[in-house]
Amino acid sequence: MLSRRMLRPLFAYSHATLKRVLSSKPSDGVKVKFINGECTHEAIGNIGDTILDVVVNADVPLDGFGACEGTLACCTCHVVLEKQHYDRLAPASEEEADMLDLAPELTETSRLGCQVVLSERDKPEISVEIPTTT
């Protein structure tokens, strides 16, 4: 049984951090490689996380990424996926397509990171390109 004294330090963490720490298992992770111009960042996401969740939970340094926090009100989490990962996704919703129409550097494999959910088929690694202008 957990005592209050044991739980007290947990309250110092954000909900996202707690979720990641308490629910993640190393074998369940998907390596996400972010390619942003000359910079590359890597993070581990869980099955069921969105690309935006991975950026937030791992503190990936992408300025302005996901400004609307996943509410489909912007295109700042615009990512370009590899064809194999793009093809496994359901078609973009009308709301996502409307936001993608506003995204600079749109490609055939563009999606919003808040709508791309990691799955078993993304293992062991998924690479996402972050357009240089968002």
C-alpha positions as CSV (number, residue, x, y, z in Angstrom):
1,M,0.0,0.0,0.0
2,L,1.3,3.4,-0.9
3,S,1.6,6.0,1.9
4,R,1.1,9.7,1.5
5,R,4.8,10.2,2.1
6,M,5.6,8.0,-0.9
7,L,3.1,9.7,-3.2
8,R,4.0,13.3,-2.2
9,P,7.0,13.6,-4.6
10,L,4.8,12.5,-7.5
11,F,2.7,15.6,-7.2
12,A,5.7,17.7,-8.3
13,Y,5.5,16.2,-11.8
14,S,3.2,17.2,-14.6
15,H,0.4,14.8,-15.6
16,A,2.2,14.0,-18.9
17,T,5.4,13.1,-17.1
18,L,3.6,10.9,-14.6
19,K,1.7,9.1,-17.4
20,R,5.0,8.5,-19.2
21,V,6.9,7.3,-16.1
22,L,4.1,5.1,-14.7
23,S,2.8,3.5,-17.9
24,S,5.9,3.1,-20.1
25,K,7.7,-0.1,-20.5
26,P,11.0,-0.1,-22.5
27,S,9.8,-2.8,-24.8
28,D,6.7,-0.9,-25.7
29,G,8.5,2.1,-27.0
30,V,8.8,3.4,-30.5
31,K,11.9,5.5,-31.3
32,V,10.8,8.7,-33.0
33,K,13.5,10.5,-35.0
34,F,12.7,14.2,-35.6
35,I,14.6,15.8,-38.6
36,N,14.5,19.6,-38.4
37,G,16.7,21.1,-41.1
38,E,20.2,20.4,-39.9
39,C,19.2,19.2,-36.5
40,T,18.1,15.7,-35.5
41,H,16.4,14.8,-32.2
42,E,15.4,11.3,-31.0
43,A,12.8,10.4,-28.4
44,I,10.9,7.3,-27.3
45,G,7.1,7.3,-27.5
46,N,4.6,4.8,-26.4
47,I,2.1,2.9,-28.5
48,G,-1.0,5.2,-28.5
49,D,0.9,8.4,-28.1
50,T,0.6,11.1,-30.9
51,I,3.7,12.7,-32.3
52,L,2.7,15.8,-30.4
53,D,2.6,13.8,-27.2
54,V,6.2,12.5,-27.8
55,V,7.4,16.1,-28.4
56,V,5.8,17.3,-25.2
57,N,6.6,14.3,-23.0
58,A,10.3,14.1,-24.1
59,D,10.8,17.9,-24.1
60,V,12.0,17.8,-27.7
61,P,13.3,21.3,-28.5
62,L,11.0,22.3,-31.4
63,D,9.9,25.9,-31.0
64,G,6.2,26.5,-31.5
65,F,5.4,22.9,-32.3
66,G,1.8,22.2,-31.4
67,A,0.8,25.7,-30.4
68,C,-2.9,24.8,-30.1
69,E,-2.1,21.7,-28.0
70,G,-3.7,19.3,-30.4
71,T,-7.1,21.0,-30.9
72,L,-6.8,21.2,-34.7
73,A,-6.8,25.0,-34.6
74,C,-3.3,25.4,-36.2
75,C,-0.8,23.7,-38.4
76,T,2.3,24.2,-36.2
77,C,2.7,20.4,-35.6
78,H,2.9,19.8,-39.4
79,V,5.1,16.8,-40.1
80,V,6.2,14.9,-43.2
81,L,6.1,11.2,-42.8
82,E,7.9,8.4,-44.7
83,K,5.6,6.8,-47.2
84,Q,5.4,3.5,-45.3
85,H,4.2,5.2,-42.1
86,Y,1.9,7.6,-44.0
87,D,0.2,4.7,-45.8
88,R,-0.8,3.0,-42.6
89,L,-2.8,6.0,-41.3
90,A,-6.5,6.5,-41.9
91,P,-7.3,9.4,-44.2
92,A,-7.1,12.9,-42.7
93,S,-10.3,14.2,-41.2
94,E,-11.9,17.3,-42.8
95,E,-10.7,19.5,-39.9
96,E,-7.1,18.2,-40.3
97,A,-7.2,18.6,-44.1
98,D,-8.4,22.2,-43.6
99,M,-5.4,22.9,-41.3
100,L,-3.0,21.2,-43.7
101,D,-4.2,23.5,-46.5
102,L,-2.6,26.3,-44.5
103,A,0.7,24.5,-43.8
104,P,3.8,25.7,-45.7
105,E,5.9,23.1,-47.5
106,L,2.9,20.7,-47.8
107,T,3.8,17.3,-49.4
108,E,1.9,14.2,-50.3
109,T,2.9,12.6,-47.0
110,S,2.1,15.6,-44.8
111,R,0.0,15.2,-41.6
112,L,-0.5,17.0,-38.3
113,G,1.6,15.5,-35.5
114,C,-1.4,15.8,-33.2
115,Q,-3.3,13.3,-35.4
116,V,-0.5,10.7,-36.0
117,V,-0.9,8.0,-33.3
118,L,2.1,5.6,-32.8
119,S,1.3,2.0,-33.4
120,E,3.0,-1.4,-33.4
121,R,3.6,-0.9,-37.1
122,D,5.9,2.0,-36.4
123,K,8.4,-0.2,-34.5
124,P,11.2,0.0,-34.1
125,E,11.6,3.5,-35.4
126,I,9.7,6.2,-37.2
127,S,11.3,9.3,-38.8
128,V,9.4,12.5,-39.2
129,E,10.6,15.6,-41.0
130,I,9.7,18.9,-39.5
131,P,9.3,21.6,-42.2
132,T,11.6,24.5,-41.7
133,T,8.7,27.0,-41.8
134,T,5.5,26.3,-39.9
